[in-house]
Amino acid sequence: MSQYSELEKKAGRIIVGRLPADDLPADFARELSRGGMGGITLFRENCTGVDQLSALIADIYKESHFNPVVTVDQEGGAVQRFVRATGSIPSAMAFAACPDRALVRSVMEKACRQMKLLGINLLLAPVLDVLTNPLNPIVSTRSYGSMPRMVERSSREMIDIIEASGLIPVGKHFPGHGATREDSHHTLAVSDVSTDRLLQVDLAPFKALVSKLPAILTGHIWVKCVDDEPLPASLSPRIVNGILKDYLGFSGLVITDDLTMKGLTESSSIEDAAVQAVLAGNHLLLICTGLEPCALARQALVKAVQDGEMEEALLDQAIEKLEAVLPERPQISDLAHGDKKIFALLNTLTKEVGEESHRVGKITASFLKGSASIEEGSSWFVVAPDHSRYGLNLASHLKKYADARYGDTAPVFEEVRYDMSSEFEENKKLVEGLRGKNCIFLTFRCLINKSQMQLGQMLADECAGKIAVCTDTPFDYNGLPDWPCVIATLDPSDRAIEALADALIDGSIDQKASAYYSRLQEGVSSINIDRVMQ
């Protein structure tokens, strides 16, 4: 087996790949050991439990030629990869809204300790996007708020928590994904804010925290006031070298978002994207697919240097930035792999994180409008979206808590699932079966889903008892004008949905977190509200 040249290893050092399953395949191990790749980003499919995950991460360290980057999107709420190993943690929005600051900080501190014990060294959080567009399809409850100060305050807390655990925090998605209408996983996101708005809103949290952050991730967002032609910020020299480094004075590690997201691949090959990303000023390239794109990117970087398109010094500078922030390579025995004491600590932390996250969920679930109680002996239909990613199993959780509280006289809950893309006739048929019944209607980003809004209105017209639950973005409230009672969870995770069920049954749900929603509304421009209500 031939070895890579020093130049090839330099290119490989700044590439972080993705594994296809829950083990380390031989071809990935070979690339890591030869220096063809500098690390791994872990995803949900890479985790089946704490024993397996700790062994996998230990293997990554063991096989790697370099001190590897081992990173994960463990934001909480809608985006968390290790639920099956470490439990579920609150969303960014729930973190910001929770009135019990000591409790919510405790959850996140313990969650970060879990990551550190497992061997994660670089955490792709916090999200610094200011959520000014209620129709945003991807940021939503991943954001701490709709005003720069809200985002800055909570992000500052999270940066301190992450760093105190020994992890590297990564602020994202520069220069701000909160004003877009597009999901950059599927197409190039477009920010059409003015220059003043960019400076005063989107960039404000980054500017305030630039001296605290050791690393920042660039997004696949076309900022029209900066680049005349469609160009992702991640590939834009004006944005990365110009705004981030020269204007804001950032001197840390710059990381791209996944270079295989469609927001980038619609207009660039992986080869071109890798070279453009480094030329624009990025230091670390996330390539979250298989080995082949990583190899193509590495080869393209080598060729660019050999052809004189790019100076080798850029690779040297990128590696220097990376090495400056990475913590020391742990000994394999320091990881949970085979260490009973660490396993015991992880299990204790997982139990405590679960209990405290449940309490956060009960506190942050809040009435945005009206109030309601579920009476002993009553009957309810729970109408929930059939979502491919989130279970939203409110009915089963309600039954569990009701049975425990009331026994034989417990309220009865029957689940009804609806297709989020159903046509009018399907919705009409569903509603006919619920006419005059008590109904709990769950939404998931209904403002960008006309079928949900239509179904919600039809149910509001025909049902008796009515409770609407916004399971993700609380801005769904604006699409539920005729529901007398609207609840927001600020988090679509199963832990949050279970906590809501507990709060509904024991009657503890109130309006403690509703003031947070009022502040969210203040940060949304009148233009966007008009678009919502059309």
C-alpha positions in Angstrom: 0.0 0.0 0.0 1.6 3.3 -1.1 1.9 6.1 1.3 0.7 9.6 0.8 3.2 12.4 0.0 3.6 15.2 2.5 1.5 17.5 0.3 -1.3 14.9 0.1 -1.2 14.6 3.9 -1.4 18.3 4.3 -4.5 18.3 2.1 -6.0 15.3 4.0 -5.4 17.0 7.4 -8.0 19.6 6.7 -10.7 17.2 5.5 -13.3 15.7 7.9 -15.4 12.9 6.6 -18.5 10.9 7.6 -18.9 7.3 8.4 -21.7 5.2 6.7 -22.6 3.1 9.8 -22.0 2.4 13.5 -18.5 1.0 13.1 -15.2 2.1 11.5 -15.0 0.4 8.1 -11.6 -0.9 6.9 -11.3 1.6 4.1 -12.0 4.6 6.4 -9.5 3.2 8.9 -6.9 3.0 6.2 -7.5 6.6 5.0 -7.3 7.9 8.6 -4.1 5.9 9.3 -2.4 7.1 6.0 -3.3 10.7 6.7 -5.8 11.0 3.8 -8.4 12.4 6.2 -8.1 14.5 9.3 -11.2 13.4 11.2 -14.8 12.4 11.3 -18.2 14.1 11.8 -20.5 11.8 13.6 -24.2 11.5 12.9 -27.3 9.7 14.2 -26.6 6.5 12.2 -23.2 6.2 13.8 -24.8 5.8 17.3 -26.7 2.8 18.7 -25.7 3.1 22.3 -23.0 4.3 24.7 -20.9 1.1 24.5 -20.9 1.1 20.7 -20.3 4.9 20.4 -17.4 5.0 22.8 -15.8 2.0 21.1 -16.2 3.7 17.7 -14.7 7.0 18.8 -11.8 5.1 20.5 -11.2 3.3 17.2 -11.1 6.6 15.3 -8.4 7.9 17.6 -6.5 4.6 17.5 -6.4 4.5 13.7 -5.7 8.2 12.9 -2.3 9.4 11.7 -3.2 12.9 13.0 -4.8 14.0 16.2 -8.2 13.6 14.7 -11.1 16.1 14.6 -14.0 14.2 16.2 -17.1 16.4 15.9 -20.8 16.3 16.1 -23.9 18.5 15.7 -25.2 18.0 19.2 -27.2 21.3 19.5 -30.2 19.9 21.3 -33.9 19.8 20.4 -34.3 19.3 16.6 -30.6 18.6 16.0 -28.9 16.0 18.2 -27.2 12.8 17.1 -26.5 10.9 20.2 -30.0 10.4 21.8 -29.6 6.7 21.9 -26.4 7.0 23.9 -26.6 10.1 26.0 -30.3 11.0 26.1 -32.1 14.1 24.7 -31.2 17.7 25.6 -33.3 20.9 25.2 -33.3 23.0 22.0 -31.5 26.3 21.8 -34.9 28.1 22.0 -35.9 26.2 25.1 -32.5 27.0 26.6 -33.1 30.7 26.0 -36.7 30.6 27.2 -36.3 28.5 30.4 -36.8 30.8 33.4 -34.9 28.4 35.7 -31.4 29.3 34.5 -29.5 27.1 37.0 -31.5 24.1 35.8 -31.0 24.6 32.1 -27.3 25.4 32.6 -26.9 22.2 34.6 -28.4 20.1 31.8 -26.0 21.5 29.2 -23.0 21.3 31.5 -23.7 17.6 32.0 -24.4 17.0 28.3 -21.0 18.6 27.4 -19.3 16.4 30.0 -20.8 13.4 28.2 -19.3 14.6 24.9 -15.9 15.1 26.5 -15.9 11.7 28.1 -16.8 10.0 24.9 -13.9 11.7 23.1 -15.6 14.5 21.1 -13.3 17.4 20.8 -15.1 19.9 18.6 -18.8 20.6 19.1 -20.7 22.2 16.3 -22.6 24.6 18.5 -23.9 27.2 19.4 -26.1 28.5 16.6 -25.6 32.3 16.3 -28.4 32.8 13.7 -30.8 35.6 14.5 -34.3 34.2 13.6 -35.9 37.1 11.9 -37.9 35.1 9.3 -40.7 33.1 10.9 -40.9 31.1 7.6 -37.3 29.9 7.9 -37.5 26.2 7.2 -34.2 25.1 8.8 -33.2 27.4 11.7 -36.4 27.6 13.8 -35.9 26.4 17.4 -32.2 25.9 16.7 -31.9 29.7 17.3 -31.8 31.4 20.7 -34.0 34.2 19.5 -35.1 36.9 17.0 -33.0 39.8 18.3 -29.2 40.0 18.4 -29.1 40.6 22.1 -31.2 37.4 22.8 -28.9 35.3 20.7 -25.7 36.9 22.1 -26.7 36.4 25.7 -27.6 32.7 25.4 -24.7 31.9 23.0 -22.3 33.5 25.5 -23.6 31.2 28.2 -23.2 28.2 25.9 -19.7 29.0 24.8 -18.7 29.2 28.5 -20.3 25.9 29.2 -18.8 24.1 26.2 -15.3 25.5 26.9 -15.5 24.7 30.6 -16.0 21.0 29.7 -12.8 21.0 27.5 -14.7 21.0 24.2 -14.1 23.5 21.3 -17.3 25.5 20.6 -18.1 26.4 17.0 -20.3 29.4 16.3 -22.5 29.0 13.2 -23.8 29.7 10.4 -21.7 32.7 9.5 -22.8 35.3 8.4 -26.3 34.4 9.5 -29.0 31.9 8.3 -31.9 33.4 10.2 -33.4 35.6 7.5 -33.5 33.0 4.7 -36.5 31.2 3.3 -34.5 28.3 2.0 -33.0 25.2 3.6 -29.3 25.1 2.5 -29.4 21.3 2.7 -31.6 21.3 -0.4 -30.8 24.5 -2.3 -28.7 27.7 -2.0 -30.1 29.8 0.8 -30.6 33.4 0.0 -30.2 36.4 2.4 -31.6 39.5 0.7 -31.2 41.8 3.8 -29.7 45.3 3.4 -26.1 46.0 4.3 -27.3 47.9 7.4 -29.5 44.9 8.4 -26.6 42.5 7.9 -24.3 44.6 10.1 -26.8 45.4 12.8 -28.7 42.1 13.1 -27.2 39.1 11.4 -23.6 39.8 12.1 -24.2 41.3 15.6 -23.9 38.1 17.6 -20.7 37.1 15.7 -19.2 40.5 16.2 -20.0 40.5 20.0 -18.6 37.1 20.5 -15.7 37.1 18.0 -13.1 37.3 20.7 -14.6 34.4 22.7 -15.1 31.9 19.8 -12.1 29.7 18.9 -13.9 28.5 15.8 -16.7 29.7 13.4 -18.5 27.7 10.7 -19.4 29.3 7.4 -22.8 28.7 5.8 -24.0 28.0 2.3 -25.9 31.3 2.1 -25.8 33.8 -0.8 -25.7 37.3 0.8 -26.9 39.5 -2.0 -25.7 42.8 -0.5 -22.2 41.4 -0.5 -21.9 39.2 -3.7 -23.7 40.3 -6.8 -23.8 36.8 -8.3 -25.0 33.7 -6.5 -22.1 32.5 -4.3 -22.3 30.6 -1.0 -20.8 32.6 1.9 -18.6 29.5 2.5 -16.9 30.1 -0.8 -16.9 33.9 -0.8 -13.5 35.6 -0.2 -15.5 38.9 0.5 -17.3 37.2 3.3 -14.7 34.8 4.8 -11.5 36.8 4.4 -13.1 40.2 4.0 -15.9 40.4 6.6 -15.1 37.6 9.1 -11.3 38.1 9.2 -10.6 41.7 8.1 -13.8 43.5 9.3 -14.6 41.5 12.5 -10.9 40.6 13.2 -11.5 36.9 13.7 -8.2 35.0 14.0 -9.4 31.5 14.9 -10.4 28.4 13.0 -12.8 28.8 10.1 -14.8 25.7 9.2 -17.1 25.1 6.2 -20.5 23.6 6.5 -20.8 20.3 4.7 -19.5 20.7 1.2 -21.8 18.1 -0.1 -25.0 19.9 0.8 -27.2 20.9 -2.2 -26.9 24.5 -1.3 -23.4 24.2 -2.7 -23.4 21.2 -5.0 -26.0 22.8 -7.3 -23.4 25.1 -8.6 -20.0 23.6 -7.7 -18.3 20.2 -7.9 -16.7 18.9 -4.7 -13.3 19.5 -6.3 -14.0 23.2 -7.1 -15.7 23.7 -3.8 -12.8 22.4 -1.8 -10.3 24.7 -3.6 -12.6 27.7 -3.5 -13.3 27.2 0.2 -9.6 27.3 1.1 -8.9 30.2 -1.2 -11.8 32.1 0.4 -10.2 31.7 3.8 -11.6 28.4 5.3 -9.2 26.1 7.3 -11.3 22.9 7.8 -13.6 21.3 5.2 -16.5 19.2 6.4 -17.4 16.6 3.7 -20.3 14.6 5.1 -20.7 11.8 2.6 -18.5 8.8 1.7 -14.8 8.4 1.0 -14.9 9.3 -2.7 -15.8 13.0 -2.2 -13.1 13.2 0.4 -10.6 11.7 -2.0 -11.7 14.0 -4.8 -11.4 17.1 -2.5 -7.9 16.0 -1.4 -6.7 15.4 -4.9 -8.1 18.8 -6.0 -6.3 20.6 -3.3 -3.0 18.9 -4.2 -3.5 19.7 -7.9 -4.3 23.3 -7.1 -1.0 23.7 -5.3 0.9 21.8 -8.0 -0.6 24.0 -10.8 0.1 27.2 -9.0 -3.6 28.0 -8.4 -3.1 27.9 -4.7 -0.1 28.4 -2.5 0.9 25.5 -0.3 1.3 28.1 2.5 -2.5 28.2 2.7 -2.6 24.6 3.7 0.2 25.2 6.2 -1.8 28.1 7.7 -5.0 26.1 7.9 -3.2 23.2 9.7 -1.6 25.7 12.1 -5.1 27.2 12.9 -6.5 23.7 13.5 -3.6 22.5 15.7 -3.9 25.7 17.7 -7.4 25.0 18.9 -7.5 21.1 19.1 -7.1 19.8 22.6 -4.3 17.2 23.2 -4.9 13.8 21.7 -6.4 11.6 24.5 -4.9 8.3 25.4 -7.2 5.5 24.3 -7.5 4.3 27.9 -8.9 7.8 28.8 -12.0 7.2 26.6 -15.0 5.2 27.8 -13.8 2.3 25.7 -13.4 -0.5 28.2 -13.3 1.8 31.3 -15.9 0.8 33.8 -15.6 3.9 35.9 -16.2 6.2 32.8 -19.1 4.0 31.7 -20.6 4.4 35.2 -20.1 8.2 35.1 -21.7 8.3 31.6 -24.7 6.3 32.7 -25.1 8.6 35.8 -24.9 11.7 33.6 -27.4 10.3 31.1 -29.9 9.6 33.9 -29.4 13.2 35.3 -29.6 14.8 31.9 -32.8 12.9 31.1 -34.5 14.0 34.4 -33.4 17.6 34.1 -34.3 17.9 30.4 -37.8 16.6 31.3 -38.1 19.4 33.9 -36.9 22.0 31.4 -39.5 20.7 29.0 -42.3 21.1 31.6 -41.2 24.6 32.5 -40.8 25.9 28.9 -44.0 24.4 27.5 -46.3 27.4 27.7 -49.8 28.7 26.8 -49.4 31.3 24.1 -53.1 31.8 24.0 -55.9 30.8 26.4 -55.7 27.9 28.7 -57.0 24.4 29.0 -57.2 21.4 31.3 -57.8 17.7 30.6 -60.5 16.5 32.9 -60.6 13.1 34.5 -62.8 10.7 32.4 -62.7 12.9 29.3 -61.9 11.6 25.8 -59.5 13.3 23.3 -58.2 12.7 19.8 -54.6 13.6 19.3 -54.1 14.7 15.7 -50.4 14.6 14.9 -48.3 14.9 11.7 -46.8 11.7 10.4 -43.2 13.2 10.4 -40.3 11.2 9.0 -37.8 12.5 11.6 -39.7 13.3 14.8 -42.0 10.9 16.5 -44.3 13.5 18.1 -45.9 10.7 20.1 -48.0 12.9 22.4 -50.9 10.5 22.6 -48.9 7.6 24.1 -47.2 9.9 26.6 -50.5 11.4 27.6 -51.9 7.9 28.2 -48.9 6.9 30.3 -49.2 9.9 32.6 -53.0 9.9 32.8 -53.1 6.2 33.7 -50.5 6.7 36.4 -52.5 9.7 37.9 -56.1 8.6 37.5 -56.1 4.8 37.1 -59.5 3.5 35.9 -60.9 7.0 35.5 -58.1 8.3 33.3 -58.9 10.4 30.3 -58.8 8.4 27.0 -56.5 9.4 24.2 -56.7 8.2 20.6 -54.0 9.0 18.1 -54.9 10.2 14.6 -52.0 10.7 12.2 -52.2 13.1 9.2 -50.1 13.3 6.0 -48.4 16.7 5.9 -48.9 16.8 2.1 -52.5 15.7 2.1 -55.1 17.2 -0.3 -58.3 18.9 0.7 -60.5 15.8 0.3 -58.2 13.8 2.6 -58.3 16.5 5.2 -62.1 16.8 4.8 -62.5 13.0 5.4 -60.3 13.1 8.5 -62.2 16.1 10.0 -65.6 14.4 9.4 -64.6 11.7 11.8 -63.7 14.2 14.5 -66.7 16.5 14.3 -67.9 17.4 17.8 -65.0 15.6 19.4 -62.3 17.0 21.7 -59.1 17.5 19.7 -55.4 18.2 20.4 -53.9 19.3 17.1 -50.1 19.2 16.7 -48.4 21.3 14.1 -44.9 21.2 12.7 -43.9 24.4 10.9 -47.4 24.8 9.5 -46.7 28.3 8.1 -44.7 26.8 5.3 -47.2 23.9 4.8 -50.6 24.9 3.4 -52.1 21.5 4.0 -51.4 21.7 7.8 -52.9 25.2 8.0 -56.0 24.0 6.0 -56.5 21.0 8.3 -56.0 23.2 11.4 -58.7 25.6 10.3 -61.1 22.8 9.4 -60.6 21.2 12.8 -61.1 24.5 14.6 -64.4 24.9 12.8 -65.7 21.4 13.7 -64.2 20.1 17.0 -65.6 20.7 20.5 -62.7 20.9 23.0 -59.7 22.4 21.1 -56.0 22.5 22.0 -53.3 23.3 19.4 -49.7 22.5 20.1 -46.8 24.1 18.1 -44.3 21.3 18.4 -41.4 23.2 16.8 -41.5 26.9 15.8 -43.8 28.9 18.1 -44.5 31.1 15.0 -47.1 28.4 14.0 -49.3 30.4 16.4 -49.9 32.9 13.5 -51.4 30.1 11.5 -53.9 29.1 14.2 -56.2 32.2 14.5 -59.4 30.3 15.5 -57.9 28.0 18.1 -58.8 29.2 21.6 -55.9 27.5 23.2 -52.4 27.4 21.7 -49.3 25.8 23.4 -45.7 26.1 22.3 -43.1 23.5 23.3 -40.1 25.3 21.6 -38.7 21.8 21.0 -39.8 18.9 18.8 -37.8 16.2 20.5 -39.5 13.2 22.1 -38.2 14.3 25.5 -40.0 17.7 25.1 -43.2 16.1 23.9 -43.2 13.7 26.9 -42.6 16.7 29.2 -45.6 18.4 27.7 -47.8 15.4 28.3 -46.7 15.3 31.9 -47.5 19.1 32.3 -50.9 18.7 30.7 -51.9 15.9 32.9 -50.7 17.3 36.2 -52.0 20.8 35.3 -48.6 22.5 35.8 -48.5 24.1 32.4 -48.8 27.8 32.5 -47.5 31.0 30.9 -44.1 31.3 32.5 -42.3 31.1 29.2 -44.8 33.1 27.2 -42.9 36.3 27.7 -40.1 34.8 25.7 -42.5 34.4 22.8 -43.5 38.0 23.0 -39.8 39.0 22.7 -39.6 36.7 19.7 -42.4 38.5 18.0 -40.7 41.8 18.6 -37.7 40.7 16.6 -39.7 39.7 13.5 -40.0 42.4 10.9 -43.5 43.7 9.9 -42.6 42.6 6.4 -42.2 39.0 7.4 -45.4 39.0 9.5 -47.3 40.3 6.5 -45.9 37.4 4.5 -47.0 35.0 7.2 -50.5 36.2 7.2 -51.1 36.3 3.5 
